[in-house]
Amino acid sequence: MEETSHSDATFPNQTISVAGQPYQFQVASEGISLKSGSSMALYIATPNNIMVYDMGQPVRVVITTTQSIYSIETNVESPS
């Protein structure tokens, strides 16, 4: 699996609406530290290996931190 550094990202900052509220997403320029009890949203703008033919198929996202590994599985859906 080839990884792309966050500094190689060429897409602009993104604003998306979640439950009618706009949220500004930015490319991280370095590691991100969160205070205990804080939360973070992850937005994948251009997934490398997910195509229209994958609709309804499960996909797993794994995030590794210095303290834990987080994993979630969901089905591929069409953006709306």
N, C-alpha and C positions, 0 to 999 in steps of 0.2 A: 504494500500500500504506500503510495507516494504522498508525502505531506507537503502542503504549501505553506510557507511562512506567512504570517499575517502582514508582513511588510510587502509581500508580493501582490496583495489584493489590489485590483484595479477598479472596483466598483465604488461609486460614491456613497456617502452616508445615506441612510434610508430612513424615511418616516413611514410608519405603518399605523393603522388603527386597530386597536384591540378593545372590543366592547364600546366602540364609539369614541375612545380616547386616543389622541395621537401620541405616539412614542417615537423618539429619535434614536436610531441605532447607529453606532459608529464602529469603524474598524479599530481594534485595540492596537496601540503602538508599543505596548509592553505588557508584562504580566499584570493581572488584575487582582487586587487584594480586597476582600470584603470583611467588614466588621461582623462579629458574631451576631446572629439573628437577622442579618441583611439578606436580601435576595437579588437575583440577577436573571434577566431574560436573555436567551440565546436565540439569535435569528440567523438562519443559514440562507444566504442570498443566492448562491449558485452552487448547489450540490454537484459534485463531480460525476457521480454514477447513478443518479436517479433520473429516469426519463418518463415520458408519457405512458410508455408500455408497462410501467411499474405500478399503475393505479391499483389500489386495493392490496398491494403486496406489503408485508411488514418490513420496516426498516428500524435499525437500532442505532442510537446515538450514545456514545460512551465519552464521558468527560473525566479526565484524570486530574486530581489536584494533589498538593503535597500531603493532604491528610486523608483523602478518600478517593474512591472511584464511584462515579454515578452513571447509571445506565437506564435508558428508557427505550421502550419499543412501541411503535405506532404504525398505523397503515398510511401509505402514501395517498394523499388527497389532492384534488385540484384546488389551486388558489381561487378565492372568490372575493 
